[in-house]
Amino acid sequence: MIELFAKGVDNMIFTQFNIDEAREVWKEEAHEVGIEEGRKVGREEERQKNAKAMKIKGIDAATISEITGYSVDDILRL
């Protein structure tokens, strides 16, 4: 009976360690995902800023579209 109890305690400790470790990994992964999402948003904002600047400089929408990947309609809405 004591051996069974000791084994149960060992399993609980091992399980808790794994849960804590998993939580830490999830936290790190969530942080990395957040950073990558932030980079994507930043790149999109920069792309839009550049498209607007080209439009202000008088570059035609078709050329801006080729450079930025935006549709001509999107550029006309900027």
KEZAKOL-478062 format. One line per field, with one value per atom (N, C-alpha, C): residue number from 1; residue in one letter; atom name; z, x, y negated. Coordinates in nm, 4 decimals. Each point is the difference from the previous one (the first is absolute). Example, Ala and Ser with C-alpha at 12.3 -4.5 7.8 and 13.67 -1.06 7.14 Angstrom:
KEZAKOL-478062
nr = [1; 1; 1; 2; 2; 2]
rest = [A; A; A; S; S; S]
atom = [N; CA; C; N; CA; C]
c3 = [0.7800; 0.0000; 0.0000; -0.0720; 0.0060; 0.0730]
c1 = [1.3190; -0.0890; 0.0900; -0.0350; 0.0820; -0.0770]
c2 = [0.5690; -0.1190; -0.1200; -0.1050; -0.1190; -0.1090]
//
This chain:
KEZAKOL-478062
nr = [1; 1; 1; 2; 2; 2; 3; 3; 3; 4; 4; 4; 5; 5; 5; 6; 6; 6; 7; 7; 7; 8; 8; 8; 9; 9; 9; 10; 10; 10; 11; 11; 11; 12; 12; 12; 13; 13; 13; 14; 14; 14; 15; 15; 15; 16; 16; 16; 17; 17; 17; 18; 18; 18; 19; 19; 19; 20; 20; 20; 21; 21; 21; 22; 22; 22; 23; 23; 23; 24; 24; 24; 25; 25; 25; 26; 26; 26; 27; 27; 27; 28; 28; 28; 29; 29; 29; 30; 30; 30; 31; 31; 31; 32; 32; 32; 33; 33; 33; 34; 34; 34; 35; 35; 35; 36; 36; 36; 37; 37; 37; 38; 38; 38; 39; 39; 39; 40; 40; 40; 41; 41; 41; 42; 42; 42; 43; 43; 43; 44; 44; 44; 45; 45; 45; 46; 46; 46; 47; 47; 47; 48; 48; 48; 49; 49; 49; 50; 50; 50; 51; 51; 51; 52; 52; 52; 53; 53; 53; 54; 54; 54; 55; 55; 55; 56; 56; 56; 57; 57; 57; 58; 58; 58; 59; 59; 59; 60; 60; 60; 61; 61; 61; 62; 62; 62; 63; 63; 63; 64; 64; 64; 65; 65; 65; 66; 66; 66; 67; 67; 67; 68; 68; 68; 69; 69; 69; 70; 70; 70; 71; 71; 71; 72; 72; 72; 73; 73; 73; 74; 74; 74; 75; 75; 75; 76; 76; 76; 77; 77; 77; 78; 78; 78]
rest = [M; M; M; I; I; I; E; E; E; L; L; L; F; F; F; A; A; A; K; K; K; G; G; G; V; V; V; D; D; D; N; N; N; M; M; M; I; I; I; F; F; F; T; T; T; Q; Q; Q; F; F; F; N; N; N; I; I; I; D; D; D; E; E; E; A; A; A; R; R; R; E; E; E; V; V; V; W; W; W; K; K; K; E; E; E; E; E; E; A; A; A; H; H; H; E; E; E; V; V; V; G; G; G; I; I; I; E; E; E; E; E; E; G; G; G; R; R; R; K; K; K; V; V; V; G; G; G; R; R; R; E; E; E; E; E; E; E; E; E; R; R; R; Q; Q; Q; K; K; K; N; N; N; A; A; A; K; K; K; A; A; A; M; M; M; K; K; K; I; I; I; K; K; K; G; G; G; I; I; I; D; D; D; A; A; A; A; A; A; T; T; T; I; I; I; S; S; S; E; E; E; I; I; I; T; T; T; G; G; G; Y; Y; Y; S; S; S; V; V; V; D; D; D; D; D; D; I; I; I; L; L; L; R; R; R; L; L; L]
atom = [N; CA; C; N; CA; C; N; CA; C; N; CA; C; N; CA; C; N; CA; C; N; CA; C; N; CA; C; N; CA; C; N; CA; C; N; CA; C; N; CA; C; N; CA; C; N; CA; C; N; CA; C; N; CA; C; N; CA; C; N; CA; C; N; CA; C; N; CA; C; N; CA; C; N; CA; C; N; CA; C; N; CA; C; N; CA; C; N; CA; C; N; CA; C; N; CA; C; N; CA; C; N; CA; C; N; CA; C; N; CA; C; N; CA; C; N; CA; C; N; CA; C; N; CA; C; N; CA; C; N; CA; C; N; CA; C; N; CA; C; N; CA; C; N; CA; C; N; CA; C; N; CA; C; N; CA; C; N; CA; C; N; CA; C; N; CA; C; N; CA; C; N; CA; C; N; CA; C; N; CA; C; N; CA; C; N; CA; C; N; CA; C; N; CA; C; N; CA; C; N; CA; C; N; CA; C; N; CA; C; N; CA; C; N; CA; C; N; CA; C; N; CA; C; N; CA; C; N; CA; C; N; CA; C; N; CA; C; N; CA; C; N; CA; C; N; CA; C; N; CA; C; N; CA; C; N; CA; C; N; CA; C; N; CA; C; N; CA; C; N; CA; C]
c3 = [0.0000; 0.0000; 0.0000; 0.0826; 0.0066; -0.1336; -0.0633; -0.1303; -0.1037; 0.0039; -0.0927; 0.0228; 0.1278; 0.0349; -0.0488; 0.0240; -0.0408; -0.1519; -0.0705; -0.1455; -0.0464; 0.0663; -0.0339; 0.0212; 0.1087; 0.0287; -0.1054; -0.0348; -0.1053; -0.1302; -0.0361; -0.1228; 0.0060; 0.1173; 0.0141; -0.0167; 0.0615; -0.0105; -0.1446; -0.0656; -0.1392; -0.0893; 0.0211; -0.0793; 0.0211; 0.1222; 0.0282; -0.0685; 0.0036; -0.0657; -0.1495; -0.0603; -0.1429; -0.0333; 0.0823; -0.0232; 0.0114; 0.1025; 0.0159; -0.1174; -0.0434; -0.1137; -0.1269; -0.0187; -0.1176; 0.0016; 0.1148; 0.0105; -0.0391; 0.0418; -0.0329; -0.1506; -0.0599; -0.1446; -0.0727; 0.0442; -0.0631; 0.0111; 0.1149; 0.0215; -0.0968; -0.0141; -0.0917; -0.1445; -0.0368; -0.1358; -0.0276; 0.0977; -0.0166; -0.0178; 0.0736; -0.0119; -0.1405; -0.0487; -0.1339; -0.1072; 0.0169; -0.0954; 0.0037; 0.1190; 0.0143; -0.0683; 0.0143; -0.0659; -0.1507; -0.0507; -0.1447; -0.0523; 0.0728; -0.0415; -0.0022; 0.0994; 0.0034; -0.1192; -0.0376; -0.1175; -0.1263; -0.0115; -0.1178; -0.0090; 0.1136; 0.0025; -0.0383; 0.0531; -0.0313; -0.1470; -0.0577; -0.1429; -0.0841; 0.0386; -0.0749; 0.0115; 0.1188; 0.0182; -0.0846; -0.0049; -0.0799; -0.1490; -0.0425; -0.1409; -0.0381; 0.0893; -0.0265; -0.0003; 0.0913; 0.0063; -0.1297; -0.0488; -0.1250; -0.1185; -0.0046; -0.1089; 0.0025; 0.1184; 0.0115; -0.0455; 0.0393; -0.0378; -0.1516; -0.0615; -0.1459; -0.0677; 0.0569; -0.0558; 0.0089; 0.1132; 0.0190; -0.0994; -0.0297; -0.0957; -0.1443; -0.0204; -0.1334; -0.0825; 0.0653; -0.0723; -0.0289; -0.1215; -0.0382; 0.0785; 0.0169; 0.0827; -0.0512; -0.1306; -0.0554; 0.0421; -0.0018; 0.0406; 0.1494; 0.0789; 0.1451; 0.0274; -0.0751; 0.0156; -0.0263; -0.1051; -0.0331; 0.1103; 0.0571; 0.1019; 0.1335; 0.0411; 0.1346; 0.0075; -0.1126; 0.0034; 0.0329; 0.0295; 0.0207; -0.1338; 0.0049; -0.1229; -0.0333; -0.1252; -0.0422; 0.0798; 0.0213; 0.0779; 0.1422; 0.0624; 0.1362; 0.0002; -0.1004; -0.0077; -0.0196; -0.0814; -0.0230; 0.1269; 0.0891; 0.1272; 0.1059; -0.0213; 0.1000; 0.0114]
c1 = [0.0821; -0.0821; 0.0860; 0.1032; 0.0889; 0.0705; 0.0405; 0.0662; -0.0936; -0.1265; -0.0982; -0.0186; -0.0055; -0.0130; 0.1222; 0.1191; 0.1236; 0.0052; -0.0422; -0.0014; -0.0984; -0.1152; -0.0983; 0.0547; 0.0726; 0.0611; 0.1057; 0.0813; 0.1000; -0.0669; -0.1076; -0.0716; -0.0564; -0.0524; -0.0549; 0.1103; 0.1142; 0.1104; 0.0476; 0.0161; 0.0440; -0.1014; -0.1284; -0.1050; 0.0011; 0.0139; 0.0031; 0.1196; 0.1134; 0.1189; -0.0260; -0.0597; -0.0272; -0.1007; -0.0999; -0.0998; 0.0667; 0.0814; 0.0703; 0.0938; 0.0687; 0.0908; -0.0779; -0.1124; -0.0833; -0.0530; -0.0418; -0.0489; 0.1083; 0.1220; 0.1100; 0.0263; -0.0041; 0.0189; -0.1115; -0.1242; -0.1138; 0.0156; 0.0446; 0.0196; 0.1055; 0.1109; 0.1060; -0.0499; -0.0750; -0.0526; -0.0985; -0.0844; -0.0964; 0.0736; 0.1077; 0.0803; 0.0590; 0.0554; 0.0585; -0.1050; -0.1187; -0.1090; -0.0388; -0.0072; -0.0332; 0.1020; 0.1256; 0.1052; -0.0148; -0.0224; -0.0140; -0.1225; -0.1101; -0.1206; 0.0272; 0.0734; 0.0368; 0.0853; 0.0903; 0.0829; -0.0847; -0.0961; -0.0879; -0.0775; -0.0526; -0.0749; 0.0919; 0.1202; 0.0960; 0.0367; 0.0207; 0.0326; -0.1158; -0.1215; -0.1179; -0.0156; 0.0214; -0.0082; 0.1053; 0.1200; 0.1073; -0.0330; -0.0545; -0.0392; -0.1066; -0.0963; -0.1064; 0.0554; 0.0898; 0.0629; 0.0760; 0.0725; 0.0745; -0.0937; -0.1090; -0.0972; -0.0597; -0.0324; -0.0540; 0.1026; 0.1253; 0.1048; 0.0186; -0.0045; 0.0131; -0.1178; -0.1186; -0.1196; 0.0127; 0.0485; 0.0195; 0.1028; 0.1010; 0.1038; -0.0491; -0.1210; -0.0567; 0.0268; 0.0483; 0.0231; -0.1359; -0.0163; -0.1315; -0.0336; -0.1302; -0.0498; 0.0462; 0.0098; 0.0437; 0.1438; 0.0856; 0.1398; 0.0078; -0.0741; -0.0028; -0.0500; -0.0986; -0.0536; 0.1066; 0.0765; 0.1078; 0.1048; 0.0312; 0.1043; -0.0470; -0.1212; -0.0470; -0.0812; -0.0586; -0.0878; -0.1442; -0.0267; -0.1384; -0.0721; -0.1301; -0.0771; -0.0106; -0.0279; -0.0168; -0.1145; -0.1080; -0.1125; 0.0426; 0.0816; 0.0489; 0.0828; 0.0804; 0.0858; -0.0855; -0.1004; -0.0879; -0.0753; -0.0222; -0.0689; 0.0930; 0.1293; 0.0955; -0.0117]
c2 = [0.1203; -0.1203; -0.1260; -0.0008; -0.1164; -0.0192; 0.1097; -0.0111; -0.0615; 0.0396; -0.0536; -0.1497; -0.0404; -0.1413; -0.0781; 0.0535; -0.0676; -0.0145; 0.1034; -0.0077; -0.1067; -0.0092; -0.1024; -0.1396; -0.0202; -0.1304; -0.0306; 0.0987; -0.0204; -0.0420; 0.0658; -0.0337; -0.1408; -0.0397; -0.1350; -0.1046; 0.0251; -0.0953; -0.0080; 0.1145; 0.0034; -0.0700; 0.0249; -0.0632; -0.1511; -0.0457; -0.1433; -0.0642; 0.0656; -0.0535; -0.0150; 0.0995; -0.0075; -0.1099; -0.0167; -0.1053; -0.1370; -0.0164; -0.1279; -0.0261; 0.1043; -0.0141; -0.0334; 0.0679; -0.0256; -0.1426; -0.0474; -0.1380; -0.0994; 0.0265; -0.0895; 0.0005; 0.1176; 0.0106; -0.0737; 0.0181; -0.0677; -0.1512; -0.0443; -0.1434; -0.0542; 0.0714; -0.0425; 0.0011; 0.1040; 0.0078; -0.1127; -0.0295; -0.1090; -0.1328; -0.0173; -0.1222; -0.0102; 0.1115; 0.0015; -0.0278; 0.0579; -0.0241; -0.1471; -0.0562; -0.1418; -0.0893; 0.0337; -0.0782; 0.0091; 0.1211; 0.0175; -0.0740; 0.0061; -0.0737; -0.1497; -0.0476; -0.1409; -0.0399; 0.0893; -0.0271; -0.0062; 0.0914; 0.0006; -0.1309; -0.0437; -0.1264; -0.1148; 0.0001; -0.1057; -0.0028; 0.1182; 0.0056; -0.0511; 0.0358; -0.0445; -0.1518; -0.0538; -0.1450; -0.0711; 0.0553; -0.0600; 0.0076; 0.1122; 0.0168; -0.1029; -0.0189; -0.0967; -0.1424; -0.0289; -0.1321; -0.0286; 0.0997; -0.0177; -0.0209; 0.0748; -0.0158; -0.1406; -0.0500; -0.1356; -0.1031; 0.0201; -0.0945; -0.0015; 0.1171; 0.0056; -0.0700; 0.0179; -0.0633; -0.1525; -0.0490; -0.1440; -0.0536; 0.0792; -0.0409; 0.0040; 0.0501; -0.0005; 0.1249; 0.1036; 0.1253; 0.0626; 0.0504; 0.0528; 0.1270; 0.0223; 0.1100; 0.1360; 0.0173; 0.1286; 0.0319; -0.1004; 0.0197; 0.0286; -0.0752; 0.0239; 0.1413; 0.0433; 0.1344; 0.1055; -0.0193; 0.0938; 0.0061; -0.1133; -0.0078; 0.0559; -0.0369; 0.0342; 0.1284; 0.0396; 0.1165; -0.0338; -0.1264; -0.0430; -0.0048; 0.0168; -0.0160; -0.1496; -0.0292; -0.1390; -0.0630; 0.0753; -0.0528; -0.0354; 0.0857; -0.0297; -0.1292; -0.0169; -0.1194; -0.1246; 0.0100; -0.1153; -0.0380; 0.0957; -0.0284; -0.0587; 0.0053; -0.0531; -0.1506]
//
